Amino acid sequence: MDTKKLIVIVGPTAVGKTAAAVAVAERLHTEIISADSRQIYKELNIGTAKPTAEELKKAVHHFISCQSIHEEYDAGQYGREALQRIHELFKKYNQLVLVGGSGLYLKAVLDGFDDLPDIEPSVREKIQHEYQTGGIQWLQEQVKKHDPEFFASVDTHNPHRLMRALELLSATGQPMKALRQKKKIEHSFGVIKIGLNIPRAELYRRIDSRMDAMIASGLFDEARQFYPFKNLNALQTVGYREIFGFLDGQHDYEETVRLLKRNSRRYAKRQLTWFLRDEETTWFESEHKLLEWLTVKTQF
């Protein structure tokens, strides 16, 4: 297996990861493992920017539209299933492509996911009660105060992630980083990490443009059909959460569009904060330069 290579492509939303992954997979005549925590859900389409029908024809994708929003699914489960799939595919291919912007999903595959302790029901109930009383602002304040490093990288508007951090803090007295110190997995294959990034102004322009395209394609209608399930963990994400607020009467249409774009940009910034910490990643500003470098690196 030492001849096997997993080519990992990371980067912020709207930077062009899918197109780059398809180009690499076509060049290598191989398949793609998606590491996106929302594209995995079969019901969510417009708001998750899934690969287009044409891109899916060009390269086989795994872990796209394979789970239901009504099923419990987390990074640990994804990591186990993705690694199993990777080992199966390495029987056929010498190289595979792993692509996505979900840091925890990528970590689960590359480093392993820590076995976190079980939480006493009373602890969980207390935190949920406090959240219902104090709202998202209370959660944000508590996590920022007690685990500022985790707060700097998490989606601060995702109550499930924030409550999970508080549950673990209450149960162990330790911040998230301390609980994620398990020794990294020793893989039987090589890993090549590639990052895609572009100047911030251009990235934000792409994010805004893509959001306009999503709205024109029916994002509001898509979100409206999931409104009865708005508290599901799968729907605690940029692109749906803001429209649920609109449907609740919290803000008007124009403000909702502004929030959709602003929060997408903020999400991209958090992604970059996460990925730039990894010194093993080689960064590129274009798919063309990425392919040039990878040609030399892998001699394909």
Buried (B, 14 or more C-beta within 10 A) or exposed (E): EEEBBBBBBBBBBBBBBBBBBBBBBEBBEBBBBBBBBBBBBEBBBBBBBBBEEEBBEBBEBBBBBBBEBEEEBBBBBBBBBBBEBBBEBBEEBBBBBBBBBBBBBBBBBBBBBBEBEEBEEEBBEBBBEBBEEEEEEBBBEBBBEBBEEBBEBBBBBBBBBBBBBBBBBBBBEBBBEEBBEEEEBEBEBBBBBBBBBBEEEEBBEBBBEBBBEBBEEEBBEBBBEBEEBBEBBBBBBBBBBBBBBBEEEEBEEEEBBEBBBBBBBBBBBBBBEBBEEBEEBEBBBEBEEBBEBBEEEBEB
